[in-house]
């Protein structure tokens, strides 16, 4: 098997097949394996979050009447150092796992040809051609970049380029009320920044329970964040030298930075999928069946490249299940239909199973029970219930 992409789905698909005696090579265009989860998404964002909480004492500032304040330059330096350390450790763990299972890791840009061939353009300009019984695409996704947003402006970022900031922004606008937008908006707020969070939807995290979503918005407001929901499509432009975010009601915000975090697109360009007959959706995501097989018999796909839920844990399981089906391995045959969701905002949001709205919509009987974290003794001791 040749696996394209060394993120969670690709790594776990490769090791699953190798464990059961298959010969496997994995190709990734990055020098370091681990995919976006380790290099530009999950791990860096979560590390930034924990580092920001630690450095600022956020949510515990008033617990003992003592607060800690760092100069913005020093805080950013510590954030970057810690993020780099954790990212390096996680990518090295992936590399060791591949080595332990005897999997060849090849750096380069892969393209898929006919007759089960994969051609890899290597960093030195040469190419390597491989043939495999099975090819699995696990190239992940990237931030959606609509043409209406001027990403060529140095002060307009997506969730990957925001990690390259040279200074902590003073008044950022975050566009997108999904997990990534909520995470970054709350991280900046913890750093003492004045943040405006904008979304076209009428509530944050539309997939979550409405009561929880509304509670998160209220908590953000109590933290000092401005939350503007149901505000229509925000327009970003540069006017008279200033960055403008124009809301649907005509209000113009003048932030120093904009983070656009609304949607993802599949990393399927330059793979040659059009020639193979693989079906893609408008965002470049690959269509698969319940076995993670594409419209081509020998070609499988797993992870973010096939679309939601875009969770690293689910992607890993999809990779394992795809490998088992591809080689008729009687081990993992399906992915758990009730994956846990975790949003690492401040405070965190987590869920599993159907929401109250989904249960009602499906005609199911349901009840609501509530328990408050702020009433828990452990929470009071730690001071984590200030915004709960």
Secondary structure, DSSP 8 states (H G I E B T S, - for coil): -EEE--SHHHHHHHHHHHHTT---EEEESSSS-SHHHHHTSHHHHHHHHHHHHHHHTTTTTTTSS------HHHHHHHHHHHHHHHHHHHHHHHHHHHHHTT-EEEESEEEE-STTEEEEE-TTS-EEEEE-S-EEE---EEE---TTS-TTSTTEE-TTGGGG-SS--SS-EEE--SHHHHHHHHHHHHTT---EEEESSSSSSTTS-HHHHHHHHHHHHHHT-EEEES----EEEEETTEEEEE-TTS-EE--S-EEE---EEE--TTS-HHHHT--B-TTS-B---TTSB-SSTTEEE-GGGG-TT--HHHHHHHHHHHHHHHTT-SS-----SS--EEE-SSS-EEE-S--HHHHHHTT---------GGGSHHHHHHTTTTT-
